[in-house]
Amino acid sequence: MGVGNNMVRVDAIEKVTGGAKYTADLEPKGLLVAKVVRSTIANGVVKSFDLEAALAVPGVVKIVTCFDVPDIQFPTPGHPWSVETAHQDIADRKLLNTRVRVYGDDIAAVIAEDEIAANRAARLVKVEYEEYEPMLTVEAAMAEGATVLHKEKPGNVIAHSSFVVGEGTYQEAVEGEDVVEIDHVYATQSVQHCHIETPISFAYMEKGRIVVTTSTQIPHIVRRVISQALGIPAGEIRVIKPYIGGGFGNKQDVLYEPLNAFLCTQVGGRGVRMEISREETLACTRVRHAIKCHVKAAVKKDGTLVARKFEAYSNQGGYASHAHAIVANTSNEFKQIYHDEKTLESDAYTVYTNIATGGAMRGYGIPQAAFAAECMADDLAVAVHMDPLEFRMKNCMPEGYVDPHTHVACNTYGLKECMEKGRSYIHWDEKRKEYENQTGPVRKGIGMAIFCYKTGVYPISLETASCRMVLNQDGSMQLQMGATEIGQGADTVFTQMAAETTGITEDKVHILSTQDTDITPFDTGAYASRQTYVSGMAVKKAGLIFKDRILDYAAYMLDKEKDTMDIQNNVVVDKESREKLLDMAELATTAFYSLDRSIHITAEATSHCKDNTFATGACFAEVEVDMPLGKVKVTNIVNVHDSGKLINPKLAEAQVHGGMSMGLGYALSEELLFDKSGRPLNDNLLDYKLPTSMDTPDLHVQFVELDDPTGPFGNKALGEPPAIPVAPAIRNAVLNATGVAVDSLPLDPQKLVAHFKAAELI
């Protein structure tokens, strides 16, 4: 019972049998259908519409344009709201946009009786634009005379942040030193989340309130953003989140719920359904930011890292979304994972452009940082003829590290143990020796990468979560969480935590995967690898109160001191002898129906988390490179994670497998491409090269379990870390195999062949 066991997922049967109810399964009859009309330019202004042909389509109820929506700009990222104006998210979009900033921008919406009519009418809407030159790169958007995308940011730079660790500049640090230097640009690409269920919602009015059922990671934040976007009180909005088919951060943005909520008010409160197609999802929701990192680094010939200079440029796309938080995270990781003898200089920029908007995606800027930092580590090791693993051992985040700016600390430290465990598992020393001096067109190599990742968002932002427990008449428990199950297994671990804390067995803990802002307690949602850590503490706190109240009632029934009793396997027992005293079912029935003392036993607790801690780990990858074909085959790969105590080892392993799979696509094949006009070229799953099971090797997982004192059960982050180190580990394995350093992702055949030709290997 409780934490540490391989309990079967609480939602497993419902999901594999088709019993789980997703948003589309809950749609009432008679819903209208809404279809977004999208811009056919990437940069410009909507001047006018011709709606005559569209309105003539049978079944069309109404067409709403960018000229008809409230003149309110609102933010969309799934961050906790800040009462301090300076820390609030950027409000830079309206329900429909007159100023076009991306190809496929939301400029109008058709409401019709069915999907056929809505689609047909949307295609018939005629638009007159004033068009400007698209700016697809950071360089173009920052150039002198570039078109301003948002008047609030006249230079198109959303934010610029900088810091120095140590004293003086990079140049001063290396002056007169006997060092080897590198100067590289490491670049990552735009990729999309590709969750199975595309964004979908339906909205209607009931008793003057708007009710929105939606596939989201952040129901309570969706409620707040709808309130802001429509300019109405939050109490007039109800948001329901049922089962969800994945999100990975894309649904940590408030995507189309505010527009759908507004549209239902335009048809008298009648229900309106809005489903975003796969093509729209790929290009018109959110992507992982493309970030260029210009790195200068100096190392002594014994491998000591002396100084680094880091400049990161994040391509934000047309709207702020999570904005500078991403690249700020990138620069933090670069600071944290390696340590300089003298100086680290860091500058980070986030820039508006005319490509798809960047938002949250699993790892939140750290995969981009890991690519830069881990390519750098191998390139420096090669430059001084040092084993890359030994270079990392010498220069990586030390035990007891505390970030000088955020003060997040290594409360438990397993990084070097993770490296040693991976070294042994993959036979690092033997393989590095075996793969020296290869010839021929097909070569093998082995590479690695390390990472660190904080747990939750404190102290940068608020961390708060609540849990409610209710005793049922049969002695079982209702467990209500504002935290969201999005496929990662949260409901299962919350069930285990509740059982561990209260003594009520898992089969008697009833948790609902649906969140309803009218009913469920507040939680900011699923992101930042926070829920097991932050929401888990709310479960623990509520469980202790709940147990105390149950024992208080047992003391009344048995005329015994509360402190002499405990609950074990649904039975009140004597704390010392473990003798059975009272069944929970009997206690619960009495509590409900006693004519003398009827009490409905409940407990609710909030975890206002003011702790954080680092999870760390490493990835080791072995590859076979066919140079004439430009093909990389991963033959062996293992992730080793220091994520504290595991609440459910099997679920933890599955979580790592999922993250590694995302890392493989990031490394080898995925990239959202745009033509010179900003139009997406591969916004479908035929042309967007998502790895399939045929492309995926056996994925191996190891853990270093350390009891973190800040976690509710010794646990810390595991949701996002698995996606972080895979791509650089594969890049470094290709470097080991071929001697060719490829400094951008993905490592696709065209790019690799060009590099191998340039190196005269083919």
Sequence and secondary structure as in RCSB ss.txt:
>XXXX:A:sequence
MGVGNNMVRVDAIEKVTGGAKYTADLEPKGLLVAKVVRSTIANGVVKSFDLEAALAVPGVVKIVTCFDVPDIQFP
TPGHPWSVETAHQDIADRKLLNTRVRVYGDDIAAVIAEDEIAANRAARLVKVEYEEYEPMLTVEAAMAEGATVLH
KEKPGNVIAHSSFVVGEGTYQEAVEGEDVVEIDHVYATQSVQHCHIETPISFAYMEKGRIVVTTSTQIPHIVRRV
ISQALGIPAGEIRVIKPYIGGGFGNKQDVLYEPLNAFLCTQVGGRGVRMEISREETLACTRVRHAIKCHVKAAVK
KDGTLVARKFEAYSNQGGYASHAHAIVANTSNEFKQIYHDEKTLESDAYTVYTNIATGGAMRGYGIPQAAFAAEC
MADDLAVAVHMDPLEFRMKNCMPEGYVDPHTHVACNTYGLKECMEKGRSYIHWDEKRKEYENQTGPVRKGIGMAI
FCYKTGVYPISLETASCRMVLNQDGSMQLQMGATEIGQGADTVFTQMAAETTGITEDKVHILSTQDTDITPFDTG
AYASRQTYVSGMAVKKAGLIFKDRILDYAAYMLDKEKDTMDIQNNVVVDKESREKLLDMAELATTAFYSLDRSIH
ITAEATSHCKDNTFATGACFAEVEVDMPLGKVKVTNIVNVHDSGKLINPKLAEAQVHGGMSMGLGYALSEELLFD
KSGRPLNDNLLDYKLPTSMDTPDLHVQFVELDDPTGPFGNKALGEPPAIPVAPAIRNAVLNATGVAVDSLPLDPQ
KLVAHFKAAELI
>XXXX:A:secstr
  TTS    TTHHHHHHT   BGGGG  TT EEEEEEE SSSSEEEEEEE HHHHTSTTEEEEEETTSS S  B 
 B     SSGGGS    B SS SEE STT EEEEEEESSHHHHHHHHHH EEEEEE     SHHHHHSTT   SS
TTSTTSEEEEEEEEEESS HHHHHTT  EEEEEEEEE   B    SS  EEEEEEETTEEEEEE  S HHHHHHH
HHHHHT  GGGEEEEE B S  TTGGGB  SHHHHHHHHHTTTT  EEEE  HHHHHHHS BB EEEEEEEEEEE
TTS EEEEEEEEEEEEESS TTTHHHHHHHHHHHHHHB  SSEEEEEEEEEE SS  B   TTTTHHHHHHHHHH
HHHHHHHHTT  HHHHHHHHB  TT B TTT  B SS  HHHHHHHHHHHHTHHHHHHHTTT  SSEEEEEEEEE
EEEESS TTTS  EEEEEEEE TTS EEEEESS  SSSSHHHHHHHHHHHHHS  GGGEEE S EETTTS  B  
S TT IIIIIHHHHHHHHHHHHHHHHHHHHHHHT  GGGEEEETTEEEETTT  EEEEHHHHHHHHHH SS    
 EEEEEEE    BEEEEEEEEEEEEETTTTEEEEEEEEEEEE BS SSHHHHHHHHHHHHHHHHHHHHT    B 
TTS BS  STTTS    GGG    EEEE     TTSTTSB   SSGGGSSHHHHHHHHHHHHHS    BS   HH
HHHHHHHHTT  
